[in-house]
Amino acid sequence: MRVGPARGRGSTSAMGLRRRAAAASSAVAPQPISMGRCGRAAPAGGPAFFAASPSAANKGVVGARSPVALQAAAGAAPGGAMEAFVKFSNVFSNLFPLWTALSAGVALTRPETFSFLDTNSFTALLATLMLSMGITLTVEDFKRVFGKPVPVALNMASCYLLMPILGLMCGKLFGLSDALTAGCVVVGSINGGQASNLCTYIAKGDVALSVLMTTSTTIGCIFLTPLICKLMLGAVVPVDAMGIAVSTIQVVLLPIIAGVMANSTVPKVCRAIEPACPVIGVVATVLLVGSAVAQCAGPIIEAGLGLQFPLIALHLLGGLAGYFLCKAFGQNEVVSRTTAIETSMKSSAFGFLLASLHFGEYMVRVPSAVSVVWMAIIGSTMAVIWRGIPIPEGK
């Protein structure tokens, strides 16, 4: 199938869109600007967010603090107020998929609800969330994951080989039009989203490895996303390499570095605020998903039920494929969970931007809009399910 340069219904001028593309990044290179409803520029980077959860109880999980340790610390608080807050945090985080679904529902029916979130507030919020993730990590965590090239390579293969093929297969098997099938391929060919870092923490995965995976796929999308679109769709999709790099540094790397430094210099302060991190992460995710869905409410509603199932299948099968690929290569449970979430959760808002900017067919952008919803719901559901499944010692 071939889809030509951007022109036609629902899109703004190419020059206007290109100016905004410099600010757009993936969900791990957060997007200070994403495409609004019907292709108009709107604030928000799409569902790209992170935070920490105190639920992970495994020694091998980076940044994890066991509930026992947290509750012991909480017991020292006057009146047991902190203990009560930790319990609330656990319950609130377990309902993550429900909050995400409710947010998406409100955004579809009353999109104006999320109009208060502008570009600057999104950028600041994303940086704050990455900082909250950074305070749970240490320099030793990153030294360890940098010595594990196999999981990163498996994630790159899952992200840029398995997912584009799954996108094409889902489009064909569900009988979608060429334009909608192309949109599924676009979703499959973009980088991992920042929500994966939060979900990895909740799922008792390896947070430092998740950050490294998300960053590597973000850098990879500069070269691989255009190549995949060219080979599979016959379209040339230029990506603003400098814009992605700047966004990654500003909203991901610098806050992470600041958090790691804080964890090294004032660890007691970091431990004191850590119980609030999962609540911050879930609330931020819900708000950001709602904003992204509100911007794309029209295309999502127009798509109807016929496009929901292919996108559900894409994200669900992608997660399962990433998990079992790691198992096939002898990776442990922590790495397998991390890779599954990284594979399933894509930067859908970034895909919406690329489809709006570089494809003439209006409907090519619609799968990315639908993906915004299901990427977050499926990823958060996997995280909550795995949160309740202990990881065997040494696994």
C-alpha positions as CSV (number, residue, x, y, z in Angstrom):
1,M,0.0,0.0,0.0
2,R,1.2,3.5,-0.6
3,V,0.2,6.7,1.2
4,G,1.4,10.0,-0.2
5,P,2.6,13.2,1.4
6,A,0.4,14.9,3.8
7,R,-2.5,16.8,2.4
8,G,-6.3,16.6,2.6
9,R,-9.0,16.6,5.2
10,G,-8.3,17.3,8.8
11,S,-4.7,18.5,8.5
12,T,-3.2,21.9,8.9
13,S,-0.5,23.3,6.6
14,A,2.7,21.2,6.3
15,M,4.9,24.1,7.4
16,G,2.8,24.6,10.6
17,L,2.9,21.0,11.4
18,R,6.7,20.8,10.8
19,R,7.2,23.6,13.2
20,R,5.4,21.6,15.9
21,A,7.2,18.4,15.0
22,A,10.4,19.7,16.5
23,A,8.8,19.8,19.9
24,A,7.2,16.4,19.5
25,S,8.9,13.3,20.8
26,S,7.9,9.9,21.7
27,A,6.5,8.9,24.9
28,V,9.9,8.6,26.2
29,A,11.1,11.5,24.5
30,P,8.1,13.3,25.8
31,Q,6.1,15.5,23.4
32,P,5.8,19.0,24.5
33,I,3.5,19.3,21.5
34,S,1.3,16.7,19.9
35,M,-1.5,16.8,17.3
36,G,-4.8,17.9,18.5
37,R,-8.2,16.8,17.4
38,C,-8.6,16.5,13.6
39,G,-4.9,17.2,13.1
40,R,-4.7,20.6,14.8
41,A,-1.8,21.3,17.0
42,A,-2.6,21.0,20.7
43,P,-0.7,21.0,23.9
44,A,0.4,17.7,25.6
45,G,2.8,15.1,24.8
46,G,0.4,12.2,24.9
47,P,0.4,9.5,27.4
48,A,3.9,9.5,28.4
49,F,4.5,9.4,32.1
50,F,6.2,7.7,35.0
51,A,6.4,7.3,38.7
52,A,7.4,4.9,41.4
53,S,5.4,2.3,43.2
54,P,6.5,1.0,46.6
55,S,4.8,-2.3,45.8
56,A,7.8,-4.2,44.4
57,A,9.1,-6.5,47.0
58,N,11.9,-8.3,45.2
59,K,15.6,-7.6,45.9
60,G,16.4,-7.8,42.2
61,V,14.0,-5.1,41.2
62,V,15.7,-1.7,40.8
63,G,14.2,0.9,43.0
64,A,11.8,-1.5,44.6
65,R,11.0,-1.1,48.2
66,S,9.1,-3.9,49.9
67,P,5.7,-3.1,51.5
68,V,7.1,-4.5,54.8
69,A,10.0,-1.9,54.7
70,L,7.7,0.9,53.8
71,Q,5.1,0.0,56.4
72,A,7.8,-0.3,59.1
73,A,9.0,3.2,58.2
74,A,5.4,4.4,58.1
75,G,4.8,3.0,61.6
76,A,7.3,5.5,62.9
77,A,5.2,8.4,61.7
78,P,3.0,10.1,64.3
79,G,-0.5,8.5,64.5
80,G,0.4,6.0,61.8
81,A,-0.7,8.5,59.2
82,M,2.0,7.3,56.8
83,E,1.0,3.7,57.2
84,A,-2.5,4.6,56.2
85,F,-1.2,6.5,53.2
86,V,0.9,3.6,52.1
87,K,-2.2,1.3,52.2
88,F,-4.2,3.9,50.2
89,S,-1.4,4.2,47.7
90,N,-1.4,0.4,47.1
91,V,-5.2,0.3,46.6
92,F,-5.2,3.4,44.4
93,S,-2.4,1.9,42.2
94,N,-4.2,-1.4,41.9
95,L,-7.2,0.5,40.4
96,F,-4.9,2.1,37.8
97,P,-6.7,0.5,34.7
98,L,-10.1,1.7,36.1
99,W,-8.9,5.3,36.5
100,T,-7.4,5.2,33.0
101,A,-10.7,3.9,31.4
102,L,-12.8,6.5,33.3
103,S,-10.4,9.2,32.2
104,A,-10.7,8.1,28.5
105,G,-14.5,8.0,28.8
106,V,-14.7,11.5,30.2
107,A,-12.3,12.7,27.5
108,L,-14.5,11.2,24.7
109,T,-17.8,12.6,26.0
110,R,-16.5,15.9,27.4
111,P,-13.2,16.7,25.8
112,E,-13.2,20.3,27.1
113,T,-12.6,18.8,30.6
114,F,-8.9,18.5,29.9
115,S,-8.4,21.9,28.1
116,F,-6.7,23.3,31.2
117,L,-3.5,21.3,30.5
118,D,-1.3,23.4,28.3
119,T,2.1,22.6,26.8
120,N,4.2,24.2,29.5
121,S,2.4,22.5,32.3
122,F,2.8,19.1,30.5
123,T,6.5,19.6,30.0
124,A,7.0,20.6,33.7
125,L,4.8,17.7,34.9
126,L,6.6,15.1,32.8
127,A,10.0,16.3,34.1
128,T,8.7,16.1,37.7
129,L,7.5,12.6,37.1
130,M,10.9,11.5,35.7
131,L,12.5,13.1,38.8
132,S,10.3,11.0,41.0
133,M,11.5,8.0,39.2
134,G,15.1,9.0,39.4
135,I,15.1,9.3,43.2
136,T,14.4,5.5,43.4
137,L,17.5,4.7,41.3
138,T,21.3,4.7,41.9
139,V,24.4,4.9,39.8
140,E,24.9,1.2,40.5
141,D,21.6,0.4,39.0
142,F,22.6,1.9,35.6
143,K,26.0,0.3,35.8
144,R,24.3,-3.0,36.1
145,V,21.8,-2.6,33.2
146,F,24.5,-1.2,30.9
147,G,26.2,-4.6,31.3
148,K,23.1,-6.3,30.0
149,P,23.1,-5.8,26.2
150,V,20.9,-8.8,25.4
151,P,17.6,-7.5,27.0
152,V,18.1,-4.1,25.3
153,A,18.6,-5.9,22.0
154,L,15.6,-8.1,22.5
155,N,13.5,-5.0,23.2
156,M,14.7,-3.2,20.1
157,A,13.8,-6.3,18.0
158,S,10.4,-6.5,19.7
159,C,9.7,-2.8,19.2
160,Y,10.9,-2.4,15.6
161,L,10.4,-5.9,14.1
162,L,7.7,-7.8,15.9
163,M,5.3,-4.8,16.4
164,P,5.3,-3.5,12.9
165,I,4.6,-7.0,11.6
166,L,1.9,-7.5,14.1
167,G,0.4,-4.1,13.1
168,L,0.2,-5.3,9.5
169,M,-1.2,-8.6,10.4
170,C,-3.9,-7.2,12.7
171,G,-5.0,-4.8,9.9
172,K,-5.2,-7.6,7.4
173,L,-6.9,-10.2,9.6
174,F,-9.6,-7.7,10.8
175,G,-10.3,-6.6,7.2
176,L,-9.3,-3.0,7.7
177,S,-8.9,-0.6,4.7
178,D,-5.4,0.1,3.4
179,A,-5.3,3.5,5.2
180,L,-6.3,2.0,8.6
181,T,-3.9,-0.9,8.1
182,A,-1.1,1.7,7.4
183,G,-2.1,3.4,10.6
184,C,-1.7,0.2,12.5
185,V,1.8,-0.2,11.0
186,V,2.7,3.3,12.1
187,V,1.6,2.5,15.7
188,G,3.8,-0.6,15.6
189,S,6.8,1.2,14.2
190,I,7.2,4.0,16.7
191,N,9.2,4.0,19.9
192,G,8.2,2.9,23.4
193,G,6.2,5.3,25.6
194,Q,7.1,6.8,29.0
195,A,4.0,5.2,30.7
196,S,6.0,2.0,30.5
197,N,8.4,3.2,33.2
198,L,5.5,3.6,35.7
199,C,3.9,0.3,34.7
200,T,7.3,-1.5,35.0
201,Y,7.7,-0.3,38.5
202,I,4.2,-1.4,39.5
203,A,4.8,-4.8,37.8
204,K,7.9,-5.4,39.9
205,G,10.1,-5.0,36.8
206,D,13.5,-3.4,36.4
207,V,13.0,0.3,36.3
208,A,16.6,1.3,35.3
209,L,16.4,-1.2,32.5
210,S,13.0,0.2,31.5
211,V,14.4,3.7,31.3
212,L,17.3,2.5,29.2
213,M,15.0,0.5,26.9
214,T,12.7,3.5,26.4
215,T,15.5,5.8,25.7
216,S,17.1,3.5,23.2
217,T,13.9,3.0,21.3
218,T,13.4,6.8,21.3
219,I,16.8,7.3,19.7
220,G,16.2,4.3,17.4
221,C,13.0,5.9,16.0
222,I,15.0,8.6,14.4
223,F,16.3,6.0,11.9
224,L,14.1,3.0,12.2
225,T,10.6,4.5,12.0
226,P,11.2,6.2,8.7
227,L,12.9,3.1,7.3
228,I,10.0,0.8,8.4
229,C,7.4,3.2,6.9
230,K,9.4,3.3,3.6
231,L,9.8,-0.5,3.4
232,M,6.3,-1.5,4.5
233,L,4.1,1.4,3.3
234,G,6.1,3.1,0.6
235,A,6.0,6.4,2.4
236,V,8.9,8.6,3.3
237,V,8.4,9.8,6.9
238,P,11.0,12.4,8.0
239,V,11.5,12.6,11.8
240,D,13.0,15.6,13.5
241,A,16.1,14.1,15.0
242,M,17.2,17.2,16.8
243,G,13.8,17.8,18.3
244,I,13.6,14.3,19.7
245,A,17.1,14.5,21.1
246,V,16.4,17.8,22.8
247,S,13.2,16.5,24.3
248,T,14.9,13.4,25.6
249,I,17.6,15.3,27.3
250,Q,15.2,17.9,28.8
251,V,12.4,15.8,30.0
252,V,14.1,12.4,30.6
253,L,17.8,12.4,31.1
254,L,18.2,15.6,33.1
255,P,15.5,14.8,35.6
256,I,16.7,11.2,36.0
257,I,20.3,12.4,36.6
258,A,19.0,15.0,39.2
259,G,17.0,12.2,40.9
260,V,19.9,9.8,41.1
261,M,22.1,12.6,42.5
262,A,19.4,13.4,45.1
263,N,19.2,9.7,46.0
264,S,23.0,9.7,46.6
265,T,23.2,13.0,48.6
266,V,19.9,13.1,50.6
267,P,18.6,9.5,50.6
268,K,16.5,10.0,53.8
269,V,14.5,12.7,52.1
270,C,14.0,10.6,49.0
271,R,12.8,7.7,51.1
272,A,10.4,10.0,52.9
273,I,8.6,11.1,49.7
274,E,8.8,7.8,47.9
275,P,5.4,6.5,49.2
276,A,3.7,9.3,47.3
277,C,5.4,8.4,44.0
278,P,2.8,5.8,42.8
279,V,-0.1,8.1,43.5
280,I,1.6,11.0,41.6
281,G,2.4,8.6,38.7
282,V,-1.1,7.2,38.4
283,V,-2.8,10.7,38.7
284,A,-0.4,12.1,36.1
285,T,-1.0,9.2,33.7
286,V,-4.8,9.5,34.0
287,L,-4.6,13.2,33.3
288,L,-2.2,12.8,30.3
289,V,-4.2,10.0,28.8
290,G,-7.4,12.0,29.2
291,S,-5.8,15.0,27.5
292,A,-4.5,13.0,24.6
293,V,-7.8,11.2,24.1
294,A,-9.6,14.6,24.3
295,Q,-7.5,15.9,21.5
296,C,-8.3,12.9,19.3
297,A,-11.9,12.4,20.5
298,G,-13.4,13.0,17.0
299,P,-11.3,10.4,15.2
300,I,-11.7,7.8,17.9
301,I,-15.5,8.1,17.9
302,E,-15.6,8.0,14.1
303,A,-13.5,4.8,14.1
304,G,-16.3,2.9,16.0
305,L,-15.9,-0.7,17.4
306,G,-14.4,-2.1,14.2
307,L,-11.0,-0.5,14.9
308,Q,-11.0,-1.1,18.7
309,F,-10.3,-4.9,18.4
310,P,-7.3,-4.7,16.0
311,L,-5.6,-2.2,18.4
312,I,-6.4,-4.3,21.4
313,A,-4.9,-7.3,19.7
314,L,-1.8,-5.3,18.6
315,H,-0.9,-4.1,22.1
316,L,-1.9,-7.4,23.9
317,L,-0.1,-9.7,21.5
318,G,2.9,-7.4,21.4
319,G,3.2,-7.6,25.2
320,L,2.9,-11.4,25.1
321,A,5.4,-11.7,22.3
322,G,7.9,-9.5,24.1
323,Y,7.5,-11.6,27.3
324,F,7.9,-15.0,25.6
325,L,10.8,-13.8,23.4
326,C,12.8,-13.0,26.5
327,K,11.9,-16.4,28.0
328,A,13.0,-18.1,24.8
329,F,16.4,-16.4,25.2
330,G,16.8,-17.5,28.8
331,Q,16.0,-14.1,30.4
332,N,14.6,-14.0,34.0
333,E,11.1,-13.1,35.0
334,V,12.0,-9.5,35.9
335,V,13.5,-8.8,32.5
336,S,10.7,-10.6,30.7
337,R,8.0,-8.4,32.5
338,T,10.0,-5.3,31.7
339,T,10.3,-6.2,28.0
340,A,6.7,-7.1,27.7
341,I,5.5,-3.8,29.0
342,E,8.1,-1.9,26.9
343,T,6.9,-3.7,23.8
344,S,3.2,-3.3,24.4
345,M,3.2,0.4,25.4
346,K,3.9,2.6,22.4
347,S,4.1,6.4,22.0
348,S,0.8,6.6,20.3
349,A,0.5,10.4,20.4
350,F,3.8,10.6,18.5
351,G,2.4,8.2,15.9
352,F,-0.7,10.4,15.6
353,L,1.6,13.4,14.9
354,L,3.6,11.5,12.2
355,A,0.5,10.2,10.5
356,S,-1.1,13.6,10.5
357,L,2.1,15.2,9.2
358,H,3.3,12.8,6.5
359,F,0.3,10.8,5.2
360,G,-2.2,12.2,2.8
361,E,-5.0,9.8,3.8
362,Y,-6.9,11.2,6.8
363,M,-7.8,7.8,8.2
364,V,-4.1,6.8,8.6
365,R,-3.9,8.8,11.8
366,V,-7.0,7.3,13.4
367,P,-5.4,4.0,14.7
368,S,-2.9,6.1,16.6
369,A,-5.7,8.0,18.3
370,V,-7.4,4.7,19.3
371,S,-4.1,3.3,20.4
372,V,-3.7,6.1,23.0
373,V,-6.6,4.5,25.0
374,W,-5.7,0.8,24.7
375,M,-2.0,1.2,25.1
376,A,-2.5,2.7,28.5
377,I,-5.3,0.4,29.6
378,I,-3.5,-2.8,28.5
379,G,-0.2,-1.7,29.9
380,S,-1.6,-0.7,33.3
381,T,-3.7,-4.0,33.4
382,M,-0.5,-6.1,32.9
383,A,1.2,-4.1,35.6
384,V,-1.5,-4.6,38.2
385,I,-1.8,-8.3,37.4
386,W,1.9,-8.9,37.7
387,R,2.0,-6.8,40.9
388,G,0.0,-9.5,42.6
389,I,2.3,-12.4,41.3
390,P,5.4,-12.8,43.4
391,I,8.7,-13.3,41.5
392,P,10.5,-16.4,42.7
393,E,13.8,-15.8,44.5
394,G,16.7,-15.6,42.0
395,K,14.2,-15.1,39.1
